[in-house]
Amino acid sequence: MLLIDCPYCGPRSEIEFRCGGESHVQRPGPHDAASDEQWADYLFYRHNPKGEHRERWLHMAGCGQWFNVARDTVTHKITAIYRMGETIDAGAGS
């Protein structure tokens, strides 16, 4: 079980959270200029790396806020947690 340090509420058990998938996915646009291939990439394709990865998490049983987590998909070690709109250094996450 992971102990996730919510940037709004502090450390909580993993069961209070839901993973929302890969973070920092950019919507193509403007919408009338994006190709079908660009929309398909945006809607259906995500990276699934072995190693460090950036993910969105939702604190469902707490504050209800979304935030980002840099987590190793092999060891589940969390290397960074940061609020939406913030960034972390290039050495953390993919």
C-alpha positions in Angstrom: 0.0 0.0 0.0 1.3 3.4 -0.9 1.4 6.4 1.4 0.5 9.4 -0.7 1.3 12.9 0.6 -1.6 14.9 -0.8 -0.3 18.5 -1.4 -3.6 19.8 0.2 -4.3 17.3 3.1 -1.0 15.7 3.9 -0.1 12.0 4.0 -3.0 9.6 3.4 -3.4 5.9 2.5 -3.6 4.9 -1.2 -7.2 3.8 -0.8 -8.3 7.4 -0.5 -7.0 8.2 -4.0 -7.7 7.3 -7.7 -5.2 7.4 -10.4 -6.3 9.4 -13.4 -3.6 8.2 -15.8 -0.7 10.0 -17.5 -0.3 13.7 -16.7 0.8 16.6 -18.9 -1.2 15.4 -21.9 -1.8 18.3 -24.2 -5.1 18.7 -26.1 -4.6 19.3 -29.8 -5.8 22.6 -31.1 -7.3 24.7 -32.4 -10.0 22.1 -32.7 -10.8 22.9 -36.4 -7.1 22.5 -37.3 -6.4 19.2 -35.6 -6.3 16.1 -37.7 -8.1 12.9 -36.9 -4.8 11.3 -36.1 -4.0 14.0 -33.6 -7.3 13.5 -31.9 -6.9 9.8 -31.8 -3.4 10.2 -30.3 -4.9 12.6 -27.7 -7.9 10.4 -26.8 -6.5 6.9 -26.9 -2.7 6.6 -26.7 -0.7 7.0 -23.6 2.9 6.2 -22.6 3.3 3.1 -20.4 6.9 3.2 -19.4 8.8 0.8 -17.2 10.3 3.2 -14.7 9.6 6.8 -13.7 6.3 8.2 -15.0 4.2 11.3 -14.2 0.5 10.6 -13.3 -2.6 12.5 -12.3 -4.2 11.5 -9.0 -7.5 12.5 -7.4 -8.0 12.6 -3.7 -11.5 11.2 -3.8 -12.0 10.4 -0.1 -10.5 13.7 1.0 -10.3 17.2 -0.5 -11.4 16.2 -4.0 -8.4 17.9 -5.6 -6.3 16.7 -8.6 -2.5 16.7 -8.4 0.5 15.2 -10.1 2.7 12.4 -8.9 6.1 11.2 -10.3 6.2 7.5 -9.6 8.3 4.6 -10.6 6.0 2.0 -12.2 8.3 -0.9 -11.2 9.1 -0.1 -7.6 6.0 2.2 -7.0 8.4 4.7 -5.3 7.1 8.2 -5.4 9.8 10.8 -6.2 7.7 13.9 -6.4 4.2 15.2 -5.7 3.1 18.6 -7.0 -0.1 20.5 -7.6 -1.8 20.9 -11.0 -0.2 23.7 -13.0 3.1 23.3 -11.2 6.2 21.7 -12.7 9.1 19.7 -11.3 12.7 19.5 -12.5 13.6 17.6 -15.6 15.3 14.8 -13.5 12.0 13.6 -12.0 9.4 11.9 -14.1 9.3 11.2 -17.8 
